[in-house]
Amino acid sequence: MRPLSVCRPAVAALLLSLLLAPPCLATEKIKEPASGVEFDATDRDGLKLLGAGVRRMMVFNVYALALYVPGDKLEKELGGKTDPESLYRAVIYGTFKKRALLHFVRGIGGDKVRDAFRASLEGNMAAEDLAAEKATLERFYDIMASGGVSDGDVFEFVTEGSKVRVTKGSKEIFSADTVRLARGLWMGWFGANPVCPKLKAALVSRVKEVVE
């Protein structure tokens, strides 16, 4: 019985540390209903989920997309407006940090990936911007098309000011420093010719939770 009594102080100290430790709060999850993919309501940098939706091609779901923004900076950019068009412009032209998570729910060949991104950017960027960024855009298309995508692949697109970074899984696959491309990427989802109008609306559907 003597060894047990020696251990009592250590056990007491352990119990006390557990009682005083801050609670481990589970991250709130938001499910994109069409795909069933779940996204965190707040990302690792404290950015807020502005909305999530699904990209459809013909009758197929291709990817679920979640958009994260800093609530305070978005609110400042909006200047009190929360109508859809003001939100779209704020996301496109705001220089604050923005993150999009693309969770693919269907495999796609490289050529189709290239065509989709090319159509998205060329359908929304001004001709002079496309010409000025031709080399960067071709590099972007090549990287995105490399190997195609598989069901379950997750891509992360992050822009802040003119900085652009794309990761696949945990590996960075593309980076650039150009405001034309930074804006062009968001134009693909929020511009005059969005890849999917329903997705465009879904990506700002949580504005009340983010800025109010």
PyMOL commands that set and color helices and strands:
alter all, ss='L'
color gray80, all
select helices_A, chain A and resi 2-20+71-78+84-93+110-122+127-132+134-145+179-190+197-202+207-211
alter helices_A, ss='H'
color red, helices_A
select strands_A, chain A and resi 29-31+38-40+48-57+60-69+98-104+154-160+163-168+171-177
alter strands_A, ss='S'
color yellow, strands_A
deselect
rebuild
show_as cartoon
